[in-house]
Amino acid sequence: MMQISAVYRKYATNTCVIDEEDYSLSRQLALECGLFAQDDEDEQTDPTLLSCFNCRYRRWLTIGFECKVSRPLTVR
């Protein structure tokens, strides 16, 4: 099993406050999450598929987004 990164530990909560232009962080979190599920194409905002911004479990808030799935701290 891979070591969980410090970035994932910091942001692996149900409410993620990520600048909506920070694609790099969103992609890293989705890669480490292991529970990414692709949202409908018309709901995707990141040109790279594997991104929290493109996940079906993401719900937008005024300050970022909320993840609607419980995530254990494990990685693929």
Contacts in CASP RR format, 6 or more apart in sequence:
PFRMAT RR
TARGET T0000
AUTHOR 0000-0000-0000
METHOD contacts of the structure
MODEL  1
MMQISAVYRKYATNTCVIDEEDYSLSRQLALECGLFAQDDEDEQTDPTLL
SCFNCRYRRWLTIGFECKVSRPLTVR
1 74 0 8 1.000
1 75 0 8 1.000
2 75 0 8 1.000
2 76 0 8 1.000
4 32 0 8 1.000
4 73 0 8 1.000
4 74 0 8 1.000
4 75 0 8 1.000
5 28 0 8 1.000
5 32 0 8 1.000
7 25 0 8 1.000
7 28 0 8 1.000
7 29 0 8 1.000
7 32 0 8 1.000
8 28 0 8 1.000
8 29 0 8 1.000
8 32 0 8 1.000
8 33 0 8 1.000
8 73 0 8 1.000
8 75 0 8 1.000
9 73 0 8 1.000
11 18 0 8 1.000
11 25 0 8 1.000
11 29 0 8 1.000
12 29 0 8 1.000
12 33 0 8 1.000
12 71 0 8 1.000
12 73 0 8 1.000
13 67 0 8 1.000
14 66 0 8 1.000
14 67 0 8 1.000
14 68 0 8 1.000
14 70 0 8 1.000
15 61 0 8 1.000
15 64 0 8 1.000
15 65 0 8 1.000
15 66 0 8 1.000
15 67 0 8 1.000
16 29 0 8 1.000
16 52 0 8 1.000
16 64 0 8 1.000
16 65 0 8 1.000
16 66 0 8 1.000
16 67 0 8 1.000
17 63 0 8 1.000
17 64 0 8 1.000
18 25 0 8 1.000
18 26 0 8 1.000
18 29 0 8 1.000
18 52 0 8 1.000
18 64 0 8 1.000
18 65 0 8 1.000
20 45 0 8 1.000
20 53 0 8 1.000
20 64 0 8 1.000
23 46 0 8 1.000
23 47 0 8 1.000
23 48 0 8 1.000
23 51 0 8 1.000
23 53 0 8 1.000
26 46 0 8 1.000
26 51 0 8 1.000
26 52 0 8 1.000
26 53 0 8 1.000
27 46 0 8 1.000
27 48 0 8 1.000
27 50 0 8 1.000
27 51 0 8 1.000
27 52 0 8 1.000
29 52 0 8 1.000
30 36 0 8 1.000
30 50 0 8 1.000
30 51 0 8 1.000
30 52 0 8 1.000
30 54 0 8 1.000
30 55 0 8 1.000
31 50 0 8 1.000
31 76 0 8 1.000
32 75 0 8 1.000
32 76 0 8 1.000
33 52 0 8 1.000
33 71 0 8 1.000
33 75 0 8 1.000
34 71 0 8 1.000
34 74 0 8 1.000
34 75 0 8 1.000
34 76 0 8 1.000
35 57 0 8 1.000
35 69 0 8 1.000
35 71 0 8 1.000
36 50 0 8 1.000
36 52 0 8 1.000
36 55 0 8 1.000
37 55 0 8 1.000
37 56 0 8 1.000
37 57 0 8 1.000
38 44 0 8 1.000
38 49 0 8 1.000
38 54 0 8 1.000
38 55 0 8 1.000
38 56 0 8 1.000
39 54 0 8 1.000
39 55 0 8 1.000
39 56 0 8 1.000
39 58 0 8 1.000
40 56 0 8 1.000
43 54 0 8 1.000
43 56 0 8 1.000
44 53 0 8 1.000
44 54 0 8 1.000
45 53 0 8 1.000
45 54 0 8 1.000
46 53 0 8 1.000
46 54 0 8 1.000
48 54 0 8 1.000
52 58 0 8 1.000
52 65 0 8 1.000
52 67 0 8 1.000
53 65 0 8 1.000
55 67 0 8 1.000
57 67 0 8 1.000
57 68 0 8 1.000
57 69 0 8 1.000
58 65 0 8 1.000
58 66 0 8 1.000
58 67 0 8 1.000
58 68 0 8 1.000
59 65 0 8 1.000
59 66 0 8 1.000
59 67 0 8 1.000
59 68 0 8 1.000
END
